[in-house]
Amino acid sequence: MSVLNAGLIGCGRITDLHAPGYLRSDVARIHAVCDLDPAVAERRKQEWGATRATTDYRELLDDPKIDLVEIITPHHLHAQMCVDACRAGKHVSVQKPMAMNVTECDTMIAAAHEAGVKLKVFENFVFYPPYVKTRELIEDGAIGEPLSVRFKLGSSFRGGWPVPLKAWAWRLAEETCGGGPTLFDDGYHKFSMGIHLFGPVAQVHAWVDRTFGVVDVPALVTWTHTDGGRVGYIDATFSPHMTVRSHYYSADERVEITGTEGVIWVTRCTGQLLDEPPLLLHREGRTTAFEDIRADWLDSFVDSTHHFLRCIQEDEEPSLSGQRGKEVLQFVLAGLQSAETGAPVRPDEIVA
Ligand SMILES: NC(=O)c1ccc[n+]([C@@H]2O[C@H](COP(=O)([O-])OP(=O)(O)OC[C@H]3O[C@@H](n4cnc5c(N)ncnc54)[C@H](O)[C@@H]3O)[C@@H](O)[C@H]2O)c1
C-alpha cells in the first residue's frame, strides 16, 4: 500500500505533539500544512519536511494527493472544516471537542457518512498507556465490580511549556471556545475517559464557579452511569501560584478508581506532581506498582495517530468515532447546563 499523505490544518501549540505520530510512521507522512499565519505554515513545512504550505485550508483540500486531514484549529472552525474535508473525500481527524454543539456534531457525522470517509475525534487521553492498562485491569476484574471514578484536576499559569497569548485568547472567549477552558475544553478529556472506562452516562449534576471572572473553576461535577450504579466525579481547581512539574501544559490530573475488591490510581498524565509510579493497583491487601509502563503524555498522541492510520489502512471504525464524540459533548453540555440551573441533567436530553 502506498504511503498515506496527511494535511494538517492549524499548526499551533499542540501540533508539536501531532507531528511525531507522522514523523515516526512508516505508513504516512505530512504532505501539506495550513495555518492562517503564513510564517507559522512555512516554519512547520520546514520543520516537518512537508511538500507544501498554505494559508487557505480549501486549497489544501483541493490537493488530490492528500488522503487525510487533521483539523487542529480553534473549536468554532471544526464543523465547517470537517464538512468541507469530508466533501473533498478526505478522511478526517478532528481535535476535541468535536464541535460547539450537538447540531454541528450531527452535520459532521452525516457529511462523513455521505462521503464514505472515516471520522475520528482526536481525544488522546484514552490512548495514554496508563489509562489503557487501567481499562484492561478493570475488564480483567482486578478491582471487582467498578464503583466510582474520581478525577482530580489542577491547573496553573506556572510550569510546563510556553503557551502563546493568542492560544489563550480564543479559549477564553465563548464564541470561539464554546465554553470554559476547564470543563468544555480540557475537561472534555475527563468526560471522555468517564465514558471510556464506565460506559454511558445517565445523569449529571454540576456546580461551577469562576476564577478571575473567566476560568470556570472551582468546579465539581458528579454523575451516574447507566450501568450498575457506577458513579463518577470531577473536582477541578486553579492554583495561580503553584508551579506544575510538566513538559507540556501546567496541568495535573490524578485519577482514583474504586471497585468492590480494590483500587487503581493513575498518578500523572499531562504533568507529574508525584514521584510515584504512574499506575498503582491495590487488591487482596497488597499494592502493586506498574513502574515500567510508558507514561509520557506524548505517547498518547503518537498512539492515537497510529490508531487512526491503522483504521484507514484496514478500513475499520476509529474507537473515538463521530458518534462517540457527540456522546462526550452531550455529557459536557449536560454538566454546563446543570451548573446553570442547579438541577441534574440527562446527557441524552441535549439534542441541539
Ligand atoms: N488533545 C489535547 O490534549 C489538546 C491540547 C491542546 C489543544 N488541543 C486542541 O487542538 C486545537 C488547537 O489548539 P492549540 O492549542 O494548538 O491552539 P493554537 O492557538 O496554538 O493553534 C491554533 C492554530 O490554528 C490556526 N488557525 C486559526 N484559524 C485558522 C484557519 N481558518 N485556517 C488555518 N489555520 C487557522 C492559528 O493561526 C493557530 O496557529 C483545539 O481544538 C484544541 O482544543 C488539544
The ligand as an ORCA input file, in Angstrom:
! r2SCAN-3c Opt
* xyz 0 1
  N      -5.600     16.765     22.837
  C      -5.143     17.705     23.640
  O      -4.708     17.401     24.725
  C      -5.153     19.137     23.191
  C      -4.312     20.058     23.805
  C      -4.316     21.363     23.330
  C      -5.162     21.734     22.298
  N      -5.994     20.816     21.753
  C      -6.936     21.191     20.676
  O      -6.192     21.483     19.489
  C      -6.808     22.570     18.784
  C      -5.797     23.690     18.612
  O      -5.299     24.090     19.873
  P      -3.864     24.812     20.047
  O      -3.601     24.812     21.492
  O      -2.867     24.214     19.146
  O      -4.232     26.286     19.575
  P      -3.277     27.395     18.967
  O      -3.988     28.674     19.103
  O      -1.900     27.250     19.494
  O      -3.219     26.970     17.417
  C      -4.306     27.115     16.544
  C      -3.730     27.426     15.167
  O      -4.808     27.442     14.234
  C      -4.520     28.487     13.297
  N      -5.767     28.890     12.617
  C      -6.773     29.666     13.122
  N      -7.725     29.821     12.178
  C      -7.318     29.135     11.074
  C      -7.857     28.926      9.780
  N      -9.033     29.470      9.410
  N      -7.155     28.188      8.891
  C      -5.964     27.656      9.234
  N      -5.388     27.826     10.451
  C      -6.068     28.549     11.358
  C      -3.917     29.589     14.141
  O      -3.186     30.503     13.345
  C      -3.047     28.793     15.112
  O      -1.719     28.640     14.660
  C      -8.061     22.908     19.584
  O      -9.133     22.157     19.089
  C      -7.741     22.443     20.998
  O      -8.838     22.120     21.812
  C      -5.998     19.535     22.174
*
